[in-house]
Amino acid sequence: MDVPLALPFATLVVVLLLCSGPIAAEVDATAVLGEAVLTLDAGNFSEVVAKHEFIVVEFYAPWCGHCKELAPEYEKAASMLRKRDPPVVLAKVDAYDESNKELKDKYKVHGYPAIKIIRKGGSDLSAYGGPRDAEGIVEYLTRQVGPASLEIRSAVDASRSIGDKGGVVLVGVFPEFAGIEYENFMAVANKMRTDYDFFHTSDASILPRGDLTVKGPLLRLFKPFDELFVDSQDFDDDAIKKFIEVSGFPTVVTFDADPTNHKFIERYYSTPSAKAMLFLRFSDDRVETFKSQMHEAARQLSGNNISFLIGDVSTADRAFEYFGLKESDVPLLLVLASTGKYLNPTMEPDQLIPWMKQYIVEYGNLTPYVKSEPIPKVNDQPVKVVVADNIDEIVFNSGKNVLLEFYAPWCGHCRKLAPILEEVAISLQDDEDVVIAKMDGTANDVPTDFAVEGYPALYFYSSSGGDLLMYDGPRTADEIISFIKKNRGAKAAAVEVTQMDAVEEEVTSPTPSESVKDEL
């Protein structure tokens, strides 16, 4: 059986980027106070949020490394912001605590730390998109509680507001601050303010690369990449948003430690397009040549629905772990598509474009690159070890009835299940037609035949072939043995695939090496 890879692009953001004194006299007595950050939980969350027009809440997990790094900066920022008039309230919720699960689900927390800006007593929600140091947090949130767009009145204002930002900045140029164009601009600014900085002016000549002939209405987007600035005169609400989203996104995304790039990386991995990722050491003296080749590849292949990224190996350890890459293979080009991964290791700059064109021409005929642990030299335990490179041999082509567990080393329910599967394997060890096996889903690419969304996941493949059956019954030796005996041999009736929320863990790791929910 072919083994295409399970590569849901929407989950890659989580995998690669995520961990994975009173504020004022009237602060609620029910809220538990740290030094300056309020500690909220399911019992007081709604009451506290309802009392604030603007509150920032960090959803964290105690084991999350990035949460621990953020904690002192978040506390310092809270201490500074509580002194403002009016004060800005920072709070936190332990989203890993089962008692706060409803809050976690309500606010769609998929990784840690997840910082949410909640306005108007809870009716307006947006994600925090700013820096993670205290000064940066203060500056960003100060902007968020102020006007959605600030007026630029001088060249000094323009230099400070645009030239020093480093990220994408939007400036509306208007003859007067009135009319439908201005109103639409301000409405979009209010909706998109957490991701972009907005300004407005009546004098385009004071802007960087200013033009005396520009009178407006005009929307100018400044960016530190590609053509540096782009103009639009379409002030329809949807047109403004599309202009910002398209023009404000790099042709080639940079994967490095710069926090201003994180939102581009998040969007890059959230889109369904194929992805071409070049990883090398940015200290390599060929780095500029590689960058030039990636931009040229993006230009030449613009009609092939491929997104491009160049990453620094020093900040891509989680990506290398997830994709099963080796630093010894850099510079390497990895293409990620819905059908699999395709790798070109230790490449030269002049090989990049020809190889990408070969990938397009031979799409479907290239051999995918598969992440796999080594095949065990000895595999004589009752529960057999399966890896990506021997899953065909042990599961699909063995002609036997195979019960396969997908597990994660850090998963508590997997550890509880281990002795039960051992008991099942020992009970059936005299039956040569039955195999009990396990596969580390974090160290091997999981074939798309298996819809593994949590650990442990149990699947049965009959000796007669046919459909895979997901086991979702009680996790006892007797019930599992009964299931195997019922479905062995002839093709079994389909079993309804359901999630057992009460017993199945989400893919959330408490260890740095396996964490798939750790946020930068």
Legacy VTK file of the C-alpha trace (Angstrom):
# vtk DataFile Version 3.0
C-alpha trace
ASCII
DATASET POLYDATA
POINTS 520 float
0.000 0.000 0.000
1.254 3.498 -0.791
2.026 5.574 2.253
1.307 9.248 1.528
1.986 11.592 4.390
-0.533 13.103 6.737
0.379 16.766 6.415
-2.549 18.988 7.449
-1.155 22.448 6.692
-3.393 24.156 9.241
-1.717 22.236 12.067
1.818 23.166 11.050
1.549 26.547 12.730
0.942 24.793 16.026
3.760 22.351 15.418
6.407 24.802 14.279
5.614 28.031 16.087
3.788 27.090 19.254
4.811 25.540 22.663
4.041 24.741 21.888
-0.330 44.920 43.573
-3.769 45.568 42.303
-4.360 47.073 38.869
-6.662 49.630 40.359
-8.496 50.178 43.616
-11.656 48.542 42.310
-9.960 45.313 41.080
-12.193 42.329 41.805
-11.485 40.620 45.095
-12.228 37.262 43.487
-9.335 37.556 41.017
-6.143 36.004 42.329
-3.309 38.502 42.085
0.313 37.861 41.242
2.403 40.973 41.458
0.705 42.883 38.660
-0.861 40.161 36.502
-4.331 38.956 37.474
-4.718 35.183 37.692
-8.099 34.166 36.321
-9.913 30.847 36.119
-13.291 29.471 35.125
-14.809 30.767 38.341
-13.997 34.456 37.954
-13.134 34.924 34.271
-16.499 36.136 32.967
-17.058 38.512 35.869
-13.627 40.131 35.556
-13.720 40.443 31.762
-17.219 41.947 31.835
-15.944 44.806 34.001
-13.211 45.905 31.615
-13.471 47.702 28.300
-9.987 46.435 27.478
-8.174 43.480 29.029
-5.330 41.267 27.825
-5.359 37.581 28.778
-2.512 35.112 28.377
-3.526 31.458 28.137
-0.512 29.423 29.257
0.592 25.932 30.242
2.869 25.358 33.265
5.248 23.154 31.247
5.571 25.531 28.270
9.103 26.868 27.858
8.034 29.971 25.946
5.438 30.725 28.643
8.185 30.627 31.256
10.329 32.968 29.167
7.422 35.364 28.708
6.373 35.411 32.382
8.865 38.001 33.755
8.407 40.288 30.733
4.624 40.009 30.959
4.772 40.792 34.679
7.054 43.775 34.095
4.753 45.085 31.370
1.723 44.659 33.629
3.477 46.659 36.331
4.124 49.516 33.887
0.695 49.434 32.260
-1.253 49.470 35.521
0.207 52.935 36.207
-1.317 54.401 33.053
-4.510 56.426 33.106
-6.662 54.518 32.562
-4.714 51.405 33.548
-4.321 48.517 31.112
-5.102 45.178 32.744
-3.019 42.070 32.012
-4.257 38.671 33.175
-3.437 34.998 32.736
-5.253 31.650 32.713
-3.769 28.189 33.164
-5.323 26.659 30.038
-3.747 23.280 30.783
-5.855 22.974 33.946
-8.817 20.724 33.132
-11.141 23.005 35.096
-10.427 25.769 32.555
-11.069 23.602 29.483
-14.255 25.470 28.557
-12.324 28.748 28.493
-9.608 27.140 26.388
-12.177 25.884 23.886
-14.193 29.102 23.831
-11.146 31.212 23.021
-9.751 28.645 20.554
-6.448 28.135 22.320
-4.411 25.725 20.204
-0.930 26.555 21.447
0.886 28.283 24.251
1.223 31.049 25.152
-1.894 32.358 23.407
-2.491 36.024 24.182
-5.922 37.482 23.515
-7.036 41.110 23.524
-10.607 41.306 24.783
-12.550 44.540 24.321
-15.989 45.793 25.320
-16.534 43.333 28.139
-15.912 40.304 25.945
-17.826 41.174 22.774
-14.701 42.016 20.729
-11.836 39.518 20.553
-8.522 39.672 18.701
-5.157 37.957 18.931
-2.144 39.774 20.335
0.384 40.286 17.557
3.128 42.279 19.234
6.576 41.764 20.759
7.311 39.565 23.774
9.606 41.893 25.720
8.203 44.239 28.374
8.899 47.485 26.531
7.509 46.092 23.289
4.377 44.813 25.032
3.791 48.228 26.607
4.288 50.092 23.330
2.053 47.711 21.394
-0.793 47.727 23.918
-0.596 51.492 24.334
-1.319 51.715 20.611
-4.188 49.240 20.958
-6.034 51.258 23.583
-5.594 54.492 21.622
-7.041 55.530 18.256
-6.923 52.906 15.508
-4.982 55.327 13.286
-2.717 58.201 14.326
-2.226 61.404 12.375
1.184 62.161 10.850
1.753 65.923 10.854
5.455 66.291 10.083
8.427 64.554 8.498
9.677 63.823 12.011
6.369 62.126 12.821
6.639 60.136 9.597
10.185 58.998 10.283
9.303 57.932 13.810
6.044 56.232 12.812
7.162 54.527 9.613
10.924 54.493 9.278
11.597 53.003 12.707
8.827 50.374 12.720
10.413 47.647 10.630
7.099 45.956 9.871
4.200 46.629 7.510
2.720 50.121 7.977
-0.409 51.566 6.341
-0.818 55.292 5.705
-4.001 56.846 4.375
-3.573 60.136 2.507
-6.709 62.310 2.529
-7.389 65.924 1.475
-9.599 66.094 4.553
-10.372 63.655 7.316
-13.949 63.037 6.251
-15.883 61.227 3.561
-16.515 57.591 2.700
-12.865 56.810 1.874
-11.677 58.089 5.246
-14.494 56.326 7.095
-13.769 52.998 5.384
-10.066 53.383 6.097
-10.725 53.982 9.795
-13.140 51.035 9.969
-10.551 48.670 8.471
-7.858 50.126 10.721
-9.980 49.310 13.750
-10.507 45.712 12.569
-6.879 45.041 11.597
-5.034 47.124 14.194
-3.701 44.108 16.092
-1.716 43.019 13.025
-0.747 46.316 11.396
0.075 49.924 12.308
-2.205 52.525 10.720
-1.591 56.241 10.223
-3.219 59.021 8.228
-2.056 62.363 6.865
-3.133 65.170 4.566
0.385 65.755 3.234
1.980 62.909 1.249
5.183 64.902 0.740
6.283 64.334 4.343
6.183 60.555 3.956
9.277 58.481 3.135
9.675 58.615 -0.651
7.074 61.380 -0.516
5.510 62.882 -3.591
4.256 66.457 -3.829
1.823 65.474 -6.571
-0.049 62.947 -4.424
-3.160 64.521 -2.922
-5.275 61.490 -2.107
-7.429 59.767 -1.283
-4.658 57.187 -1.432
-3.604 54.212 0.655
0.147 53.608 0.810
1.540 50.388 2.260
5.146 50.518 3.487
7.053 47.269 3.973
10.685 46.283 4.646
10.743 43.762 1.783
10.098 43.420 -1.956
9.214 46.766 -3.599
9.188 48.652 -0.229
5.889 50.481 -0.832
2.678 49.971 -2.830
-0.258 52.317 -3.459
-3.985 51.713 -3.839
-6.912 54.045 -4.496
-9.693 51.502 -3.997
-11.337 52.298 -0.656
-14.024 49.646 -0.661
-13.845 47.799 2.684
-13.067 44.401 1.177
-10.659 45.912 -1.348
-8.640 47.566 1.419
-8.396 44.302 3.346
-7.356 42.326 0.274
-4.797 44.970 -0.691
-3.236 44.770 2.771
-3.236 40.968 2.890
-1.741 40.549 -0.588
0.675 43.485 -0.761
1.689 43.149 2.877
2.904 39.559 2.495
6.500 38.789 1.419
7.217 37.015 -1.850
9.653 34.889 0.157
8.983 34.531 3.888
11.953 34.626 6.260
12.034 32.047 9.076
14.290 33.507 11.753
14.204 34.899 15.290
12.809 38.304 14.275
9.357 38.559 15.936
8.077 40.805 13.130
8.297 37.774 10.831
6.240 35.465 13.043
2.867 36.525 11.640
4.181 35.905 8.118
5.394 32.443 9.140
2.029 31.711 10.737
0.163 32.701 7.596
2.656 30.827 5.402
1.992 27.525 7.157
-1.756 28.166 7.405
-2.379 28.313 3.661
-3.132 25.184 1.589
-0.574 25.893 -1.142
2.500 23.727 -1.652
5.504 25.029 0.247
9.107 25.332 -0.903
11.400 25.782 2.100
15.103 26.500 1.809
17.062 25.989 5.027
20.679 27.029 5.420
22.949 28.806 7.855
22.505 32.546 7.498
26.225 32.817 8.250
26.887 30.988 4.959
28.688 33.353 2.560
26.282 32.218 -0.193
23.163 33.308 1.672
22.485 36.377 -0.503
22.876 34.280 -3.654
20.426 31.727 -2.271
17.953 34.485 -1.388
18.218 35.893 -4.894
17.572 32.456 -6.382
14.519 31.918 -4.155
13.031 35.250 -5.244
13.690 34.391 -8.870
12.102 30.964 -8.389
9.045 32.597 -6.826
8.803 34.946 -9.813
9.219 32.246 -12.460
6.848 29.796 -10.752
4.237 32.301 -9.592
1.400 30.459 -11.347
2.019 27.087 -9.696
0.434 27.715 -6.271
3.727 27.383 -4.398
4.712 29.524 -1.402
8.379 30.175 -0.700
10.332 30.430 2.555
13.994 30.727 3.490
14.962 29.705 7.019
17.955 30.024 9.293
18.990 26.633 10.679
19.833 28.196 14.045
16.150 29.003 14.678
14.567 26.058 12.859
15.277 23.216 15.279
11.577 22.486 15.762
10.985 22.444 12.007
13.912 20.055 11.565
12.556 17.785 14.283
9.041 17.793 12.853
10.091 17.174 9.257
12.883 14.752 10.159
15.658 16.861 8.617
19.388 16.796 9.366
21.627 19.832 9.790
24.334 17.937 7.925
22.131 18.176 4.802
21.992 21.995 4.644
21.666 23.905 2.447
18.551 21.861 1.703
15.348 22.509 -0.182
12.196 20.830 1.093
8.944 20.933 -0.848
5.868 20.176 1.207
2.703 19.204 -0.658
-0.528 17.420 0.187
0.951 14.226 -1.287
4.201 14.252 0.643
7.606 15.835 1.188
10.320 16.107 -1.441
13.908 16.785 -0.422
17.004 18.059 -2.219
19.893 18.050 0.302
23.313 19.767 0.176
22.400 21.836 -2.844
24.127 24.728 -4.586
22.382 28.017 -5.467
22.346 27.293 -9.208
20.534 23.980 -8.591
17.524 25.575 -6.920
15.429 26.711 -9.887
16.143 23.651 -12.094
15.167 21.307 -9.258
11.956 23.236 -8.576
11.047 23.010 -12.261
11.805 19.278 -12.182
9.486 18.931 -9.179
6.668 20.603 -11.128
7.229 18.558 -14.301
7.589 15.237 -12.474
4.976 15.922 -9.802
3.500 12.602 -8.723
6.466 10.602 -9.992
9.090 11.746 -7.502
9.785 9.567 -4.473
8.586 11.350 -1.317
10.929 11.886 1.596
9.615 10.106 4.697
10.609 10.745 8.300
11.280 7.432 10.025
13.050 6.034 13.028
15.555 3.279 12.181
14.025 -0.154 11.622
14.725 -2.156 14.815
17.456 -4.762 14.364
15.694 -6.897 16.965
11.904 -6.800 17.218
11.072 -9.768 19.420
8.979 -8.181 22.178
5.269 -9.085 22.483
4.316 -5.627 21.166
6.159 -5.117 17.883
7.756 -1.783 16.975
6.587 -0.198 13.736
8.351 2.736 12.062
7.522 4.562 8.844
10.024 2.492 6.878
8.547 -0.886 7.875
4.839 -0.110 8.226
4.081 -1.748 4.867
5.932 -4.904 5.853
4.382 -5.312 9.297
0.900 -3.894 8.768
-0.275 -3.804 5.161
1.701 -6.598 3.500
2.078 -9.128 6.309
-1.170 -10.967 5.615
-1.888 -10.883 9.342
-4.440 -9.276 11.629
-2.647 -6.234 13.038
-3.672 -3.952 15.876
-1.484 -0.833 15.671
-1.219 1.817 18.373
-0.014 5.330 17.572
1.452 6.848 20.711
3.546 9.751 21.977
6.290 9.267 24.578
4.914 12.105 26.727
1.257 10.946 26.591
-0.124 9.895 29.979
-2.967 7.810 28.531
-0.452 6.024 26.292
1.574 5.052 29.346
-1.579 3.678 30.990
-2.439 1.722 27.865
1.050 0.194 27.436
0.703 -2.653 29.996
-2.789 -3.410 28.680
-1.485 -3.845 25.133
1.340 -5.951 26.527
-1.268 -8.185 28.181
-3.205 -8.440 24.908
-0.050 -9.341 22.984
0.955 -12.019 25.492
-2.563 -13.478 25.509
-2.496 -13.789 21.705
1.177 -14.652 21.213
0.377 -18.254 20.226
-1.824 -17.013 17.388
0.587 -16.512 14.485
-2.026 -14.588 12.515
-2.285 -11.751 15.050
0.220 -8.922 15.596
0.037 -6.247 18.274
2.238 -3.277 17.350
2.994 0.326 18.234
4.387 3.360 16.418
5.740 6.628 17.844
3.624 9.180 16.000
5.971 12.012 16.941
9.088 10.397 15.444
7.605 8.943 12.259
5.464 10.267 9.433
1.973 8.848 9.836
0.344 7.591 6.601
-2.820 9.405 5.596
-4.682 6.082 5.873
-4.753 6.790 9.607
-6.682 9.833 10.871
-4.545 10.339 13.966
-5.720 13.471 15.763
-4.779 12.472 19.294
-2.867 9.881 21.277
-3.270 7.022 21.815
-4.984 6.019 18.567
-5.697 2.337 17.866
-6.283 0.932 14.380
-6.954 -2.615 13.188
-6.039 -4.022 9.762
-7.519 -7.401 8.894
-5.559 -10.206 7.252
-8.133 -10.126 4.464
-7.363 -6.471 3.738
-10.185 -4.000 3.345
-10.783 -0.906 5.426
-8.826 0.151 8.459
-10.945 0.062 11.592
-10.438 2.549 14.386
-10.868 1.038 17.836
-12.728 3.391 20.149
-14.050 0.928 22.712
-13.088 0.476 26.362
-9.352 0.203 26.876
-9.283 -3.124 28.658
-7.494 -6.280 27.566
-10.720 -8.302 27.346
-12.524 -5.718 25.186
-9.559 -5.267 22.840
-9.131 -9.032 22.428
-12.855 -9.375 21.741
-12.615 -6.641 19.079
-9.691 -8.400 17.371
-11.460 -11.764 17.322
-14.654 -10.216 15.981
-12.928 -8.382 13.115
-10.106 -10.734 12.142
-10.017 -12.570 8.855
-12.911 -11.591 6.635
-13.584 -7.922 5.931
-15.327 -6.394 8.907
-18.223 -4.005 8.972
-17.185 -0.386 9.297
-16.852 0.908 12.813
-18.029 4.410 13.478
-15.044 6.660 14.074
-15.614 8.883 17.057
-13.447 10.890 19.386
-13.441 9.922 23.052
-12.782 13.304 24.564
-12.866 11.883 28.057
-10.015 9.476 27.469
-8.095 10.672 24.416
-5.421 13.282 24.884
-4.975 16.165 22.521
-1.608 16.387 20.822
-0.073 18.542 23.525
3.425 17.870 24.809
4.899 18.806 28.179
8.465 18.240 27.063
10.613 20.635 25.035
11.704 17.966 22.548
8.183 16.771 21.775
6.203 19.955 22.327
3.886 20.635 19.444
2.115 23.500 21.198
4.893 25.930 22.032
4.553 29.469 20.706
7.341 31.804 19.835
LINES 2 522
20 0 1 2 3 4 5 6 7 8 9 10 11 12 13 14 15 16 17 18 19
500 20 21 22 23 24 25 26 27 28 29 30 31 32 33 34 35 36 37 38 39 40 41 42 43 44 45 46 47 48 49 50 51 52 53 54 55 56 57 58 59 60 61 62 63 64 65 66 67 68 69 70 71 72 73 74 75 76 77 78 79 80 81 82 83 84 85 86 87 88 89 90 91 92 93 94 95 96 97 98 99 100 101 102 103 104 105 106 107 108 109 110 111 112 113 114 115 116 117 118 119 120 121 122 123 124 125 126 127 128 129 130 131 132 133 134 135 136 137 138 139 140 141 142 143 144 145 146 147 148 149 150 151 152 153 154 155 156 157 158 159 160 161 162 163 164 165 166 167 168 169 170 171 172 173 174 175 176 177 178 179 180 181 182 183 184 185 186 187 188 189 190 191 192 193 194 195 196 197 198 199 200 201 202 203 204 205 206 207 208 209 210 211 212 213 214 215 216 217 218 219 220 221 222 223 224 225 226 227 228 229 230 231 232 233 234 235 236 237 238 239 240 241 242 243 244 245 246 247 248 249 250 251 252 253 254 255 256 257 258 259 260 261 262 263 264 265 266 267 268 269 270 271 272 273 274 275 276 277 278 279 280 281 282 283 284 285 286 287 288 289 290 291 292 293 294 295 296 297 298 299 300 301 302 303 304 305 306 307 308 309 310 311 312 313 314 315 316 317 318 319 320 321 322 323 324 325 326 327 328 329 330 331 332 333 334 335 336 337 338 339 340 341 342 343 344 345 346 347 348 349 350 351 352 353 354 355 356 357 358 359 360 361 362 363 364 365 366 367 368 369 370 371 372 373 374 375 376 377 378 379 380 381 382 383 384 385 386 387 388 389 390 391 392 393 394 395 396 397 398 399 400 401 402 403 404 405 406 407 408 409 410 411 412 413 414 415 416 417 418 419 420 421 422 423 424 425 426 427 428 429 430 431 432 433 434 435 436 437 438 439 440 441 442 443 444 445 446 447 448 449 450 451 452 453 454 455 456 457 458 459 460 461 462 463 464 465 466 467 468 469 470 471 472 473 474 475 476 477 478 479 480 481 482 483 484 485 486 487 488 489 490 491 492 493 494 495 496 497 498 499 500 501 502 503 504 505 506 507 508 509 510 511 512 513 514 515 516 517 518 519
